[in-house]
Amino acid sequence: MTKTSGADAGRTPREVLDLYHRAMREMAADDLADLYAEDGTHEFPFTTPGFPGRFEGREAVRAGYRAAWGASPLRMVEIADVVVHEAAEAGTLVGEHVAVVESARGERFAVPGLLVVRVRDGLIARMRDYMDALAVGRAGASIASKSPAAAS
């Protein structure tokens, strides 16, 4: 179990968001989860069928992202168009971004997203993740329609 270290406590919310984006780019579930407080939550307000509405606790974040990224036919290429807005509440940021993902066939898809992150002692206490589920669905549908199983 990871405990808050002195290095964690000294991180600013912007640094945490930068590390979060790096973990996303690398699809590194452990690095991502280690950015969360032990009791941190990750919420998906725009729920999609078959995907939970939230992960409660660092280890649930770890398990959820390991499963999601491990099963994904897409790989992350880049996080682009990042814009960060400081919120009035201390330790809170709003980050806009576009995740660029690629299929095994080399097709690229843009998935816009918005993150509202609350950082406490250098770790994520609460993340609200508003990703464009329709863009994810379009990418998945394109891959499924071109698979050998779909042709039979």
Residue pairs with C-beta under 8 A, 6 or more apart in sequence:
1 38
2 34
2 38
2 58
3 38
4 37
4 121
4 122
4 123
7 122
8 121
8 122
8 123
9 121
9 122
10 122
11 19
11 119
11 122
11 123
12 119
12 122
13 91
13 92
13 93
13 117
13 119
14 84
14 93
16 35
16 117
16 119
16 122
16 123
16 124
17 84
17 93
17 95
17 115
17 117
19 31
19 35
20 32
20 35
20 115
20 117
20 124
21 79
21 82
21 95
21 97
22 28
22 31
23 29
23 31
23 32
23 35
24 32
24 76
24 79
24 99
25 76
25 78
25 79
26 76
27 69
27 72
27 75
27 76
29 62
29 65
29 66
29 69
29 70
30 62
30 66
32 61
32 62
32 65
33 58
33 59
33 61
33 62
33 65
34 58
35 123
35 124
36 42
36 57
36 58
36 61
36 123
36 124
36 127
37 58
37 120
37 121
37 123
37 124
37 125
38 57
38 58
39 56
39 57
39 58
39 125
40 57
40 58
40 61
40 123
40 124
40 125
40 126
40 127
41 54
41 55
41 56
41 57
41 125
41 126
41 127
42 54
42 55
42 60
42 61
42 64
42 124
42 127
42 129
43 53
43 54
43 126
43 127
43 128
43 129
44 51
44 52
44 53
44 54
44 129
44 131
45 53
45 128
45 129
45 130
46 130
46 131
46 133
47 53
48 133
48 136
48 137
51 68
52 64
55 61
55 63
55 64
73 103
73 104
73 140
73 143
74 101
74 102
74 103
74 109
74 139
74 143
75 101
75 102
76 99
76 100
76 101
77 100
77 101
77 102
77 108
78 99
78 100
79 97
79 98
79 99
79 100
80 97
80 98
80 99
80 100
80 110
81 96
81 97
81 98
82 95
82 96
82 97
83 95
83 96
83 97
84 93
84 94
84 95
84 96
85 93
85 94
85 95
85 96
86 93
87 93
87 94
87 116
89 118
91 118
91 119
91 120
91 125
92 116
92 117
92 118
92 119
93 115
93 116
93 117
93 119
94 114
94 115
94 116
94 117
95 114
95 115
95 117
96 112
96 113
96 114
97 112
97 113
97 114
97 115
98 110
98 111
98 112
98 113
99 110
99 111
99 112
99 113
99 131
100 108
100 109
100 110
100 111
101 108
101 109
101 111
101 139
102 108
102 109
103 109
103 139
103 142
103 143
104 143
105 143
105 146
107 139
107 142
107 143
109 135
109 138
109 139
109 142
110 135
111 131
111 132
111 135
111 136
111 139
112 131
112 132
112 135
113 129
113 130
113 131
113 132
114 130
114 131
115 127
115 128
115 129
115 130
116 127
116 128
116 130
117 124
117 126
117 127
117 128
118 124
118 125
118 126
118 127
119 125
144 150
